[in-house]
Amino acid sequence: MPGYMQDYRIIAVLGFFRTFSGAIIGTGMAIFILNYWSSYFWSGVSSAAIALPYIVATIICGRISDKIGRRASLIISTVANFCISLGYMVIVIRSSA
């Protein structure tokens, strides 16, 4: 298999996991707020606030990508996103217990 095809597969898999974890966080936060605060307003605000870090991270990760390369920056951002998702999961589990 040519090297460039392997790079595209890695990028596709990392992009999928990043999008999937973002969807879990976005959905989970809205449901969490709706269950505990019973407010559609704050549930909507939390869902909208999820987009703000993605906008800021795009700018930061773009500059990092220019300096260290696309593949390394995707791996770093995916690992960081996984750690953040894991942190959210721990917070939700601890607060529901």
Secondary structure, DSSP 8 states (H G I E B T S, - for coil): --HHHHHHHHHHHHHHHHHHHHHHHHHHHHHHHHHHH--HHHHHHHHHHTHHHHHHHHHHHHHHHHHH-HHHHHHHHHHHHHHHHHHHHHHHHHHH-
